[in-house]
Amino acid sequence: MGLSDNLKGVILAVASSAFIGSSFILKKKGLKRGGASGIRAGVGGYTYLLEPLWWAGMITSKFITRNNLLFSKHISPKSHSLLN
């Protein structure tokens, strides 16, 4: 007796929202640190590229976005028939 598709979908949505939110916070903290130590990104600075927090946020964001599609496809393959 497994979880229903609806419950799996809700769990996936909540988990991905938490990870996407945390990656946004990491990127924002990296941008703030980069702006404090050099020219802000909003005015053409690139110091945020040297911030590990910004990179951690970007990598987390890309990983979650890519895997979100894979996880949802695994949970409900019928809804992703266009991707095959």
N, C-alpha and C positions, 0 to 999 in steps of 0.2 A: 504494500500500500504506500504509494509515493505521494508527493505533493501535487496539488492540482496545478494546471497551467496558470490559472489566475494568481495563485499564491506565489508561484515561481516568478511571475512577471512583477508582482509587487516587491518581492525581495530584491530582484535585479534592479528595479527602478530606485529603490531606497539606497541600495549599496552604491550604485553608480552616481547618484546625486551626492552622496557623502564624499566619494573619491573626487568627483569633479569639483565640488566645493573646496575641498582641501587643496587641490592642485591650484585653484584660483588664488587661494590665500597665500600659498607658497610663491606664486609668480608675483603677486602684489607686494609681498615683503621683499622679494628680490629687487623689484623696481624701486621701492622706497630706499633700500640700502644703496643701490647704485646711484640714485639721485642725490643721496646725502654725501657720497664720496666723489662725485663728479658732475658732469652736465646731465640734467634730467632727460629722460627719453622723449618727453613731450616737446622738447626744444631741440631735438636732434642728437642727443647724447647716446652713446653706446656702452656706457660703463656697466649697465645691467647684464651685459653678456659675460662679464667676469664674475658675476654673483652665482655661487652654487645653488642658492635657494631658488633663483629664477630657473635655472636648468632643471632642478628637481621638479619644479612645478610643471615645466614644459614636457619633460619626459613622462611624468605621471599622467598628465592630460592626454598626451598622444597614446599612451599605453591603454588607458581606460577607454578612450573613444574607439580605438581599434578593436579592443577585446569586447566592448559592449555589443557590437554587432555580432561577433562570433558567439558570445554567450546567448544572446537572444535568438540567434539562428539555431543553436543547439536545443534551447528550451521549446521553441515552437517552429519547426522547420516548414510547416505549411504556410505560415505568414511570409516566408522569405523565398517563395518559389521563383520570383523574378530574378533573384541573385544567382540562381543555378545556371 
